[in-house]
Amino acid sequence: MITKLVSKNFEIENSHTLKVAKKNGAYKSIDEAFKKPAYVIETEIENSGLRGKGGGGAPAGAKWCLVSRAQEMDSLAAASYLVVNADESEPGTFKDRQILEFDPHLLLEGMILTCYAIGAHEAYIYIRGEYKFFAERLNEAISEAYQDGILGDTVKGFDYRVDITVHRGAGAYICGEKSALIESLEGNRGHPRLKPHRPSPEYYFNKPTLVNNVETIATVPFIVNNGADAYRAYGTEKSPGTLLFGLSGHINNPGIYEMAFGESMQTFIDTIGGGVKGGKKLKAVIPGGASTPVLSAEEVKVARLDYESMQSLGSALGTGGMIIMDEDTCMVTALKNLLSFYHHESCGQCTPCREGTAWVDGIIANILHKKADKGDIELLSDIAKTMNGKTICVFAPAVAMVIDGFILRFREEFEAYIEKSMGEAHV
Amino acid sequence: MSFVFNEVHETQFQDLLPRYPHPKALVLPCLWMVQYQEGYISSDAIMYIANRLDIPQAHLYSVATFYTMFNLEPIAKYHIQVCKTLSCELCGKADIISCIEDELGIKVNESNELFKLTEVECLGACGSAPMLAMNEEYHENLTPEKTRVLLQRLSQ
């Protein structure tokens, strides 16, 4: 089941150093790619069907084209930027840090190729503030690359300049949202921006900017080296390639495993994951980071790990970071945990989200503290409906989906809990 | 006494300035440098950064208060941040918290002369839960025993 395209060097000793990375083929793709015109890489990425691996799964090629097109259309926008999103904060997701820790040069190689493809000379890696160790590792790799002439005014002797800067965040989940990330990178509060009505790139200080996830960019060297068809050989037709899937929670072998899309979730949990901890039965799985609706054990049996299958189950593949919950897990407590997270992380810009996350968090707290009310489930659904689709970014809709997902699949457990909570309160 | 960057941070500042299209982009890096130099972000330092970057002090305050990792007041030497989000909770976060509380005699959100204990949201170490960050250093795959050893080592 394991297919290592991005993670191929993870287990090699000192894989993060330039010496070892070069021995394993790092930066080779640049020699060929830089001899060809820039659009060749872009076309190759488009043909490969590479989809953004930060959670959204949007086609990467189309996103790249937006940046080049914006440059063509607006002569004032002569510059463009590449920003790599390393603000990995989605609960259950811990894949990008593996790339940063074990193969930072793969990311840098991908960034150089991407810069060339979209005509950018400056690139930034926005990394979450808590990842200090990983930021330092990146900085070491970057200074090695500068010393070796791989970065700087002449990339590997070609007449093309690429400068990469690591920019640390300071603790805000919302900065993983691409427009909030750009705001933060401009030195502002991390407030997401309004989205235009048609496809458009991001704009960093008014210049067209490409924002991609670490893993997406780290996949670029494989595609440039081996071609679009080699990447399409893995996965399904609509979800080609591989993803770094994660396992955490009640599982025997937690960790990150790279697999092609389309594998069975149940088999993945049972074989590579080693099954549920303590030989217990599976109760539920949050499939791709906290913001994807929870799946029941019945649904896990038929779930396949690609974007389309997960969507047909009423959930989403997200980041592929699965949180496993065993039969003893209380779903009310689990939902409370997530809602406190959202309450804390709402950026406060839009009223439905700022107030809504506080309300739902409070209602669940009441249920847990024996202050439940009969109509609490309806009230939760009602607030979720009010939050969905009425805010600037997808944070509030994600919260609504999380609430709906839990209530839809575990309604009986919620009802029983409320009944008990009310009963005890009257005693 | 007014705040000025020390030599290391001044060099860093000069290195970073040409790397961004606008000095305003240096707000977060500057706030980090201040926090490393002083341990927290004082109003003197805010004024200093505002002058260096030519932006209003109010803007710096708005940014500094938005991000949870910036301290606007002095803080204990060791800030224990225990991850409380789902994977860590499923894997025994509560045991780690009670171990720390017993060992140090403080509750969550309290401090003593050396330590401050807080619970924080997901730190991206779900596969090695439970975990905590001691200042900026990650300690993963924790057990109460490992936590106790760590606290005792730092207490000495």
Interface residues (C-beta under 8 A of the other chain):
Chain A: A79 E88 S89 E90 P91 G92 T93 F94 R97 E122 R128 G129 E130 Y131 K132 F133 D163 T165 H167 R168 G169 A170 G171 A172 Y173 S184 L185 E186 G187 N188 R189 G190 Y204 F205 K207 G246 L247 S248 G249 H250 P254 G255 I256 I286 A290 G321 I323 M325 T329 A334 N337 L338 S340 F341 H344 E345 C347
Chain B: L16 R19 Y20 P21 H22 K24 A25 L26 V27 L28 P29 L31 W32 L53 I55 H59 S62 V63 F66 Y67 T68 M69 F70 K84 T85 L86 S87 E89 L90 C91 E121 C122 L123 G124 A125 C126 G127 S128 A129 A133 E136 E137 Y138
